Amino acid sequence: MYVYQKVFRINHKQSDEYQLSEMELPTRRSPSSGLSGPSGCLNDFLEAFETFWGSFMQILWPPYTKVTMILLIVWITTAFGFYGMSIWFPEYIRKIQEEKYDETAVVYVNKTLNSGNFSGMLANHHFENVQFLNFKFEDVILNHCLFTDCSFENNTFRNIRSSRTFFLHSKFVKVTFERTDLYDYRFVDCLFRNSTFRNTAEGCGLDFDMNYNLTDVFTENLIAQFAIIPGNVVSSFILDKFGRVKTMVTSLFLTSASAFLIWFLDTRTTIIAFEAIFNFISISGWNAVDVITTESYPASLRSTGYGFLSAISRLAAILGNFTFAHYISISKALPILTTAAVLLVGAICSLKLPETKDILM
């Protein structure tokens, strides 16, 4: 009780007094009446579920029906938009880098390569309608190589490691593959005649990108997450200064409006900078959602209400990740409109929430 009184004095005028003088703890039935083993555990589980179900139904019935439904919409829209963009930013950076990398590709078209060999690193090469006769690929790393409508005759692939390399609509005649990691998925609509695969590398068949630098990914994410720190500091001030609802509405509306700036992002630097700004603005809305959810229910229903809404928001976040992941190869208009729309819906619904800044917990 002393702790509650102390916190109350810090957050309010010194002349105000905390209105509660004693605490009443909720009653709890004795666990399983001394039973042990499976029967005792089952009884404890049923008792806990009964308690949870009773609390869960209370947050759905008056007088909490309206606030629960509004908070549900706000949690879903906020999580869907925020976590959707959190996966779109790094993937879009990766797409831009891949496009620039492909622009520098070395292209061979309509050529015949006879009695030669490749060794070492063969990176970012595109072969189109090229004939390889009596050719050797030995001790080679094939990185981002594309063979389209090519013909291989009396060739040898030995000690090959590959990344993002594919053979499309190509023909292999009397070709030997020995100690390679050229799995089936690297050959698309290809024809093989008198060709053999020996000692194909075992292990993980995933196609890891050699150009994908994990240090860069970590740095990009670190910069974006650092913006959340000052955002939390600012939001802790404005939540008590201007109230929970105003903070939430303003944050969600500004985040929704800022989504249209995505159209002008075309470099790695601008994307990282915008992601930091996006996180800085949106974190105030997140904090407001957390606080107003906690303050909207009495102590006996607070954990149930917050836990239910938080769990639903995680499902919305997963859906947002899957949805925005499919937007990478499509126009930027889709993530712009989706983010702006869902966050605007959240901002509008927030206007219907009661202000809880001065409500005694």
LOVOKOL-986452 format. One record per atom (N, C-alpha, C): x, y, z. Coordinates in steps of 0.001 Angstrom, whole numbers, padded with zeros to 6 digits, always signed. Atoms other than C-alpha are relative to their C-alpha. Layout:
N
XYZ...
***
This chain:
361
+000825-001199+000000+000000+000000+000000+000866+001259+000000-000905-001150-000054+002873+002348+000786+000572+000303-001387-000542-000188+001344+004294+001781-002697-001015+000682-000904+001048-000632+000787+000968+002659-004328-000156+001472+000365+000133-001389-000447+000703+005822-002234+001170+000849-000478-001181-000731+000449+004254+006824-003135-000063+000311-001483+000129-000199+001446+003690+006342-006865-001073+001037-000297+001090-000950+000204+000426+008286-006633+000472+001431+000268-000491-001351-000322+002163+011264-004980+000956+000517-001070-000937-000417+001049+004851+011295-007682-000737+000462-001244+000725-000287+001238+002316+011349-010503-001085+001056+000141+001069-000966-000210-000136+013800-008931+000481+001100+000931-000349-001106-000863-000157+016988-006953+000172-000477+001435-000281+000412-001373+001168+016784-003433-001234+000102+000895+001197-000182-000828-002194+017957-002062-000991-001149-000142+000919+001114+000198-004019+014960-003516+000381-001169+000897-000225+001154-000856-004412+011892-001367-000493-001258-000701+000397+001284+000567-004578+008280-002418-001282-000469+000688+001337+000213-000540-008201+007249-002002-000180-001352+000686+000108+001316-000630-007560+003652-000896+000893-000066+001229-000765+000119-001245-006387+002843+002614+000362-001439+000323-000328+001396-000243-006321-000942+002478-000227-000782-001290+000075+000838+001194-006008-003714-000084-000788-001270+000308+000772+001238-000131-008368-006603-000610+000454-000957-001089-000501+000974+000945-006842-009654-002245-001117-000948-000414+001047+000940+000442-009035-011943-004371+000166-001343+000685-000041+001305-000664-009946-015191-002705+000396-001079-000982-000441+001114+000848-008503-018422-003987-000286-001311+000707+000329+001289-000596-009724-021938-003406+001276-000820+000236-001159+000832-000318-007355-024466-001875+000277-000937-001160-000353+000796+001185-005443-026425-004530-000309-001471+000165+000294+001426+000197-007049-029797-005252-000257-000780+001280+000357+000642-001270-007905-030520-001610+000984-001100+000386-001039+000946-000410-004601-032288-001036+000242-001117-000987-000211+001056+000981-004822-034477-004155+001348+000187-000677-001272-000050+000712-001595-035333-005957-000088-000902-001221-000019+000826+001197-000664-036959-009225-000852+000593-001105+000774-000506+001149-002617-036676-012507-001335+000610+000385+001315-000520-000400-005963-036134-010771+000131+001389+000594-000203-001314-000591-004607-033225-008746+000356+001040-001033-000376-000936+001066-003005-031606-011804-001196+000350-000866+001182-000238+000823-006206-032035-013802-000971+000939+000701+000895-000870-000754-008271-030438-011045+000520+001429+000046-000594-001342+000004-005822-027525-010817-000186+000673-001346+000154-000566+001339-005984-027076-014570-001437+000440-000241+001413-000339+000194-009778-027149-014634-000393+001221+000826+000305-001157-000850-009938-024685-011745+000570+001274-000612-000618-001168+000625-007499-022325-013484-000753+000408-001260+000732-000309+001226-009394-022620-016772-001358+000622+000322+001291-000556-000399-012691-021941-015005+000147+001455+000425-000253-001376-000425-011213-018821-013414+000265+000898-001203-000309-000778+001197-009787-017653-016739-001251+000238-000838+001190-000137+000847-013017-018324-018617-000986+001001+000593+000882-000974-000634-015007-016378-016072+000486+001428-000219-000558-001333+000226-012648-013391-016369-000103+000394-001471+000060-000281+001436-012573-013697-020159-001397+000436-000414+001366-000368+000344-016354-013563-020422-000369+001374+000555+000303-001308-000590-016440-010522-018137+000499+001149-000872-000515-001102+000829-014245-008443-020483-000784+000131-001306+000800-000065+001225-016636-009279-023342-001422+000491+000255+001344-000430-000327-019810-008311-021487+000036+001401+000604+000044-001337-000592-020972-004865-020349+000458-000052+001459-000206-001288+000685-019619-002558-019143+001285+000073-000812-001301-000036+000670-016382-003625-020882-000069-000403-001473+000129+000465+001382-017776-004758-024246+000559+001008-000989-000414-001025+000954-017205-001479-026073+001503+000217+000022-001431-000282-000082-013727-000804-024773+000823-001193-000473-000732+001180+000453-012637-004405-025450-000001-000095-001523+000083+000064+001455-013857-004311-029060+000865+001068-000663-000820-001083+000562-012191-000953-029732+001483-000311+000167-001400+000351-000236-008933-002059-028133+000437-001162-000889-000320+001124+000876-009082-005264-030151+000364+000491-001397-000281-000561+001328-009229-003278-033403+001325+000755+000007-001230-000790-000077-006437-000947-032275+001231-000914+000077-001123+000928-000119-004160-003828-031232+000276-000696-001337-000178+000730+001255-004749-005715-034499+000600+000892-001083-000495-000889+001048-004218-002744-036812+001426+000466+000275-001345-000463-000341-001156-001504-034942+001038-001093-000215-000947+001106+000158+000525-004912-034836+000172-000385-001463-000068+000370+001414-000330-005706-038465+000870+000990-000774-000762-001006+000733+001064-002406-039771+001448+000076+000435-001359-000179-000508+004116-002144-037514+000882-001192-000332-000822+001177+000235+005371-005723-037778+000075-000341-001492-000085+000183+001445+004500-005878-041458+001104+000842-000609-001052-000875+000509+006728-002886-042162+001368-000413+000521-001292+000394-000568+009447-004263-039878+000670-001087-000830-000596+001004+000882+009928-007174-042287+000161+000540-001416-000089-000541+001351+009371-005104-045436+001273+000828-000187-001172-000870+000122+012200-002621-044748+001269-000774-000355-001246+000705+000353+015138-005098-044671-000101-000777-001308+000147+000746+001244+013713-007178-047511+000052+000927-001210-000054-000946+001118+013292-004091-049697+001431+000487-000222-001419-000353+000142+016892-003056-048966+000730-001091-000777-000633+001122+000686+017954-006509-050070-000375-000025-001478+000435-000008+001397+015894-006233-053253+000737+001073-000792-000708-001081+000680+017480-002882-054163+001455-000379-000263-001392+000403+000163+020970-004270-053599+000140-001079-001069-000055+001041+001019+020212-007329-055741-000202+000581-001394+000227-000626+001304+018884-005151-058563+001246+000731-000482-001230-000694+000379+022030-003000-058532+001106-000994-000345-001004+001029+000279+024163-006150-058424-000237-000619-001368+000312+000597+001303+022354-007620-061426+000340+000938-001153-000331-000963+001064+022972-004425-063401+001470-000082-000411-001435+000111+000306+026712-005136-063249+000385-001391-000482-000274+001381+000402+026389-008738-064456+000769-000043-001325-000716+000276+001249+028766-010037-067130-000844-000964-000821+000953+000767+000805+026613-011377-069982+000696-000572-001236-000464+000673+001209+027587-013922-072638-001234-000446-000782+001168+000332+000820+025079-014305-075495+000467-000592-001337-000234+000619+001310+025172-016654-078513+001492-000233-000265-001424+000286+000162+028729-017846-078002+000253-001488+000156-000437+001385-000164+030606-021134-078174+001335+000005+000735-001219+000099-000791+033208-021913-075521+000506-001428-000101-000507+001328+000329+035419-024829-076527+001322-000262+000717-001249+000490-000598+038080-026767-074580+000623+001030+000949-000514-000935-000989+038438-024248-071791-000365-000466+001403+000366+000374-001366+037959-024210-068049-000240+001259+000833+000250-001033-001002+036636-022083-065198+000483-000538+001342-000417+000365-001351+038213-022140-061751-000045+001246+000874+000050-001138-000916+038133-019973-058651-001427+000482+000195+001321-000613-000211+035215-017580-058253-000583+000461-001323+000747-000473+001164+032678-017131-061031-001264+000660+000527+001074-000739-000669+030333-014417-059815-000712+000930-000960+000840-000942+000723+027456-012525-061390+000200-000096-001514-000110+000244+001441+027721-014078-064842-001328-000573-000507+001208+000503+000644+024763-014658-067151+000373-000544-001378-000271+000641+001282+025047-017083-070054-001322-000284-000693+001233+000189+000758+022335-017042-072708+000321-000615-001367-000210+000714+001271+022298-019551-075590+001498-000170-000289-001446+000222+000117+025956-020458-075015+000258-001502-000045-000389+001399+000108+027509-023780-076062+001338-000219+000702-001232+000376-000695+030098-025335-073754+000426-001378-000517-000482+001242+000587+032137-028026-075606+001332-000377+000641-001234+000485-000630+034758-030115-073804+000528+001000+001041-000336-001059-000947+034713-027578-070996+000059-000577+001411-000137+000453-001382+035752-027990-067347-000331+001129+000979+000250-000871-001151+034290-026313-064295+000598-000729+001212-000708+000743-001038+036757-027372-061609+000439+000946+001127-000334-000830-001170+037220-026006-058057-000556+001416-000171+000646-001279+000305+034726-023262-058815-001089+000301+001037+001135-000498-000770+032384-021198-056671-000892+000776-000962+000954-000659+000893+029359-020277-058783-000930+000866+000840+000760-000933-000817+027833-017183-057228-000857+000904-000886+000921-000807+000792+024731-015601-058785+000273-000163-001500-000181+000292+001426+025277-017287-062145-001296-000573-000569+001239+000442+000643+022455-017937-064583+000325-000522-001396-000215+000634+001303+022628-020345-067510-001373-000225-000637+001304+000074+000644+019676-019949-069893+000150-000498-001435-000031+000569+001359+019126-022075-073034+001430-000337-000429-001384+000356+000294+022695-023326-072844+000122-001495-000312-000256+001391+000364+024178-026556-074185+001367-000409+000555-001244+000507-000581+026827-028603-072327+000262-001389-000575-000345+001288+000608+028601-031451-074152+001432-000375+000363-001316+000467-000452+031501-033524-072801+000619+000979+001005-000456-000942-001024+031773-031239-069802+000198-000711+001329-000230+000525-001341+032964-031828-066244-000215+001106+001018+000194-000899-001154+031722-030123-063081+000572-000735+001215-000664+000696-001106+034073-031047-060221+000324+001009+001119-000257-000863-001173+034347-029593-056681-000673+001366-000159+000778-001234+000240+031600-027032-057211-000776+000378+001251+000866-000572-001030+030012-024809-054579-000773+001143-000645+000843-000952+000723+027115-022644-055627-000891+000807+000941+000929-000871-000718+024908-019796-054443-000808+000786-001014+000899-000701+000913+021878-018431-056264+000392-000216-001467-000376+000370+001361+022936-020258-059425-001023-000994-000548+001054+000834+000576+020425-021836-061811+000281-000268-001472-000076+000387+001407+020302-023658-065139-001435-000085-000523+001365-000068+000518+017181-022875-067181-000033-000489-001450+000240+000474+001374+016019-024779-070282+001313-000373-000704-001313+000357+000556+019499-026187-070838+000098-001507-000247-000181+001405+000377+020780-029477-072299+001390-000467+000417-001257+000565-000468+023472-031695-070792+000212-001366-000664-000319+001245+000712+025074-034426-072946+001395-000441+000427-001278+000554-000459+027837-036643-071512+000703+000957+000956-000534-000926-000997+028359-034361-068555+000152-000734+001322-000269+000635-001284+029896-035530-065261-000029+001058+001103+000065-000868-001176+028980-033855-061966+000606-000777+001173-000694+000714-001075+031379-034859-059194+000315+000956+001153-000209-000801-001219+031476-033488-055612-000512+001428-000192+000641-001313+000170+029053-030645-056285-001180+000120+000959+001249-000217-000747+026119-029093-054461-001096+000479-000949+001008-000353+000998+024090-028728-057649-001178-000960+000152+001176+000840-000277+020798-030134-056367-001047+000173-001099+001008+000032+001068+017717-030810-058459-000660+001358-000242+000744-001242+000182+016102-027433-057796+000782+001048-000804-000779-000948+000800+018955-025679-059622-000181-000219-001507+000231+000305+001420+017936-027309-062901-001492+000112-000295+001401-000256+000320+014687-025963-064310-000246-000335-001467+000357+000415+001361+013250-027721-067358+001261-000290-000828-001258+000344+000669+016633-029188-068308-000048-001447-000493-000052+001330+000616+017435-032264-070439+001376-000618+000254-001252+000701-000284+020092-034837-069424+000084-001265-000849-000255+001209+000778+021588-037483-071700+001401-000516+000335-001279+000641-000334+024326-039889-070580+000828+000855+000964-000671-000847-000995+025137-037612-067669-000108-000659+001366-000036+000658-001302+026070-038729-064163+000312+001004+001112-000280-000773-001213+026091-037239-060638+000703-000921+000993-000769+000810-000931+028747-038568-058263+000348+000811+001246-000407-000610-001281+029304-037807-054597-000559+001419+000173+000639-001304-000226+026832-034946-054488+000040+000349+001484-000161-000439-001395+027353-032921-051327-001280-000235+000782+001134+000217-000879+025104-033912-048459-000114+001150+000988+000206-001045-001004+023647-031680-045782-001140+000912-000379+001077-000969+000206+021518-028568-045934-000120+000358-001461+000229-000313+001397+019964-028038-049332-000505+001408-000239+000466-001367+000165+018993-024421-048699+000990+000807-000828-000828-000816+000885+020288-021849-051155+000393+001294+000710-000455-001184-000717+022234-019410-048994+000666+000983-000961-000549-001045+000851+023180-016108-050565+001355+000438+000549-001338-000395-000437+026933-015482-050358+000157+001502+000110-000094-001451-000040+026330-011791-050905-000739+000603+001183+000817-000486-001117+024102-011537-047837+000886+000140+001229-000903-000274-001116+026236-009884-045152-000803+000175+001276+000772-000057-001238+024825-010580-041701+000385+001207+000846-000424-001193-000743+026870-007720-040226-000786+001227-000439+000791-001125+000511+025086-005233-042479-001438-000077+000475+001380+000172-000465+021713-006700-041545-000124+000400+001470+000010-000349-001425+022542-006381-037841+000121+001509+000193-000198-001448-000132+023747-002784-038278-001256+000764-000389+001227-000670+000439+020644-001753-040200-001088-000101+001061+001024+000194-001020+018349-003242-037571+000345+000743+001281-000426-000684-001221+020408-001759-034716-000311+001491-000083+000282-001423+000171+020079+001760-036132-001493+000273+000152+001451-000177-000082+016333+001356-036524-000501-000170+001431+000452+000245-001373+015941-000037-032995+000480+001072+000965-000495-001071-000856+018049+002727-031461-000980+001166+000058+000960-001108+000039+015372+005210-032551-001130-000196+000997+001062+000276-000962+012961+003491-030173+000334+000560+001378-000403-000477-001330+014990+004628-027130-000449+001442+000235+000530-001359-000211+014394+008396-027540-001510+000065-000171+001449+000037+000159+010881+007541-028705-000695-000372+001294+000564+000379-001298+010197+005849-025374+000095+001138+001014-000183-001117-000927+011598+008819-023464-001042+001087-000265+000973-001031+000367+009399+011272-025369-001415-000448+000340+001365+000475-000242+006295+009094-025095-000322-000048+001493+000255+000025-001441+006715+008717-021320-000386+001376+000528+000355-001369-000401+006453+012502-021058-001380+000393-000523+001248-000475+000592+003590+013143-023470-001207-000828+000432+001125+000808-000480+001477+010253-022131-000657+000640+001216+000555-000647-001187+001070+012043-018800-000346+001458-000248+000248-001419+000275+001147+015531-020299-001293+000203-000781+001141-000212+000902-001475+015165-023022-001053-001104+000081+000984+001069-000127-003212+011912-022124+000266-001156-000928-000246+001219+000776-003297+008402-023489-000641+000039-001384+000733+000026+001268-005930+008861-026197+000618+000952-001014-000604-000965+000929-004412+012002-027730+001348-000485-000512-001306+000522+000416-000976+010404-027762-000160-001126-001009+000222+001135+000897-002289+007243-029397-000492+000454-001366+000574-000465+001267-004341+009025-032032+001052+000744-000822-001014-000783+000714-001540+011442-032922+001086-000898-000571-001063+000894+000457+001093+008706-033146-000462-000859-001171+000492+000856+001080-001033+006377-035280-000289+000791-001270+000292-000823+001183-002134+009202-037579+001292+000428-000698-001270-000419+000599+001427+010492-038115+000713-001178-000658-000613+001184+000591+002683+006969-038726-000707-000389-001290+000771+000288+001207-000127+006406-041212+000364+000959-001132-000333-001006+001020+000663+009662-043048+001424-000182-000516-001402+000139+000407+004412+008961-043072+000199-001156-000973-000140+001147+000897+003806+005718-044982+000099+000432-001462-000045-000457+001393+003367+007753-048176+001399+000441-000420-001380-000355+000328+007029+008788-047956+000784-001195-000521-000674+001203+000485+007935+005196-048781+000218+000071-001508-000097-000088+001461+007354+006034-052433+001330+000608-000461-001225-000703+000380+010502+008196-052431+001261-000713+000485-001160+000725-000507+012782+005577-050849+000599-000842-001118-000636+000746+001076+015247+004282-053406+001452-000357+000277-001362+000369-000365+018555+003863-051565+000004-000630+001388-000125+000669-001295+019746+001838-048590+000004+001020+001137-000100-001018-001051+020528+004987-046595-001355+000611+000322+001300-000631-000235+017113+006586-047063-000985-000973+000653+000901+000991-000608+015324+003349-046150+000309-000167+001484-000383+000148-001409+017307+002940-042913-000421+001236+000796+000374-001237-000688+016721+006599-042011-001510+000064+000213+001454-000043-000143+012992+006333-042676-000488-001034+001000+000395+001028-000972+012724+003089-040693+000209+000487+001429-000251-000557-001330+014285+004874-037707-001072+001026+000366+001048-000994-000249+011791+007749-038048-001342-000685+000242+001245+000760-000142+008927+005277-038452-000103-000606+001396+000000+000601-001338+009917+003477-035248-000140+001057+001089+000061-001079-000992+010368+006756-033368-001436+000505+000180+001371-000520-000066+006856+007938-034238-000955-001059+000546+000984+001039-000329+005068+004611-033832+000109-000504+001434-000161+000562-001344+006510+003677-030430-000887+000710+001015+000906-000705-000916+004417+006369-028724-001394-000608-000043+001293+000657+000116+001293+004724-030087-000015-001346+000696-000102+001298-000668+002481+001328-028884-000081+000153+001518+000002-000207-001452+003158+002650-025388-001378+000436+000494+001341-000449-000377-000219+004373-025306-000983-001170+000016+000866+001184+000041-001944+001124-026308+000216-000859+001236-000301+000802-001192-000159-000748-023526-000598+000619+001262+000438-000671-001226-000994+001847-020885-001516+000046+000098+001449-000149-000048-004622+002440-021820-000684-001357+000142+000553+001345-000193-005248-001328-022008+000063-000392+001472-000156+000320-001418-003908-001762-018495-000984+000785+000861+000832-000876-000827-005942+001162-017151-001494-000122-000300+001409+000117+000380-009196+000172-018849-000743-001084+000762+000627+001098-000719-009838-002864-016658+000356+000059+001487-000335+000089-001426-010030-003393-012897+001086-001047+000223-001125+000889-000281-007233-005325-011193-000348-001468-000228+000386+001403+000130-009195-008592-011258-000099-000462-001454+000125+000354+001420-009549-008471-015076+001175+000486-000841-001068-000662+000753-006382-006628-016050+000891-000991-000736-000880+000981+000638-004174-009647-016748-000709-000732-001135+000761+000692+001043-006912-011414-018701-000192+000884-001218+000226-000915+001109-007731-008366-020808+001267+000267-000790-001255-000302+000683-004126-007484-021564+000545-001240-000705-000513+001227+000608-003138-011091-022206-000759-000396-001252+000810+000355+001169-006041-011723-024594+000316+000916-001178-000262-000947+001082-005434-008544-026620+001418-000141-000529-001384+000182+000433-001687-009113-026690+000148-001255-000849-000074+001245+000769-002146-012687-027934-000585+000175-001398+000605-000240+001313-004480-011577-030729+000911+000862-000859-000898-000868+000760-001997-008882-031730+001178-000785-000569-001099+000825+000529+000717-011538-032118-000440-000728-001263+000518+000626+001218-001476-013355-034616-000074+001007-001144+000039-001052+001018-002000-010059-036463+001401+000320-000498-001385-000260+000389+001774-009510-036452+000504-001067-000970-000408+001085+000901+002355-012934-038036-000646+000171-001369+000697-000239+001263-000284-012184-040672+000628+001178-000743-000658-001146+000621+001386-008818-041304+001326-000384-000626-001279+000449+000556+004763-010503-041813-000192-000749-001306+000250+000760+001222+003360-012939-044356-000510+000903-001124+000587-000866+001019+001377-010244-046153+001043+000927-000612-000975-000955+000510+004160-007684-046439+001175-000698-000682-001067+000740+000681+006674-010369-047419-000336-000213-001471+000416+000181+001389+004624-010899-050604-000009+001322-000767-000009-001302+000661+004740-007168-051326+001373+000367-000560-001359-000376+000373+008523-007179-051898+000165+000069-001511-000175+000070+001458+008313-008156-055561-001088+000746-000760+001088-000739+000642+005278-005951-056229+000238+001498+000188-000137-001450-000087+004812-002197-056483+000013+000485+001450-000049-000590-001333+005608-000021-053466-001342+000568+000428+001314-000559-000339+002034+001246-053630-000748-000886+000992+000732+000910-000883+000755-001868-051843+000376+000162+001477-000312-000237-001417+002737-001506-048576-000367+001397+000466+000382-001374-000366+002062+002241-048643-001474+000058+000367+001449-000084-000218-001706+001900-048958-000440-000885+001155+000384+000907-001083-001944-001083-046606+000350+000592+001358-000429-000581-001271+000073+000570-043829-000823+001221+000357+000765-001225-000257-001680+003900-044192-001438-000325+000399+001405+000322-000260-005131+002272-044200-000196-000611+001383+000234+000690-001275-004751-000050-041211+000313+000904+001195-000332-000886-001117-003064+002555-039009-001003+001146+000117+001036-001036-000057-005657+005177-039964-001256-000546+000670+001144+000632-000672-008395+002745-038921+000238-000060+001501-000336+000032-001414-006602+002279-035623-000093+001362+000653+000060-001360-000545-006315+006045-035132-001441+000461+000187+001406-000405-000088-010013+006631-035834-000711-000725+001143+000619+000764-001097-011094+003845-033479+000489+000473+001362-000551-000470-001281-008820+005241-030764-000764+001196+000546+000761-001174-000443-010948+008372-030671-001196-000395+000867+001159+000466-000767-013753+006284-029175+000370-000536+001382-000427+000527-001291-011663+005146-026215-000117+001070+001088+000050-000963-001101-012214+006800-022816+001406+000335+000501-001293-000414-000542-009312+008807-021399+000164-000576+001409-000230+000654-001290-007764+006960-018451+001122+000651+000810-001157-000625-000640-005026+009414-017441-000225+000278+001482+000270-000394-001384-006696+010529-014214-000851-001004+000761+000780+001027-000681-008465+007294-013353+000868-000708+001027-000723+000665-001070-007375+005760-010047+000072-001493-000273-000192+001420+000297-005919+002313-010614-000541-000851+001151
***
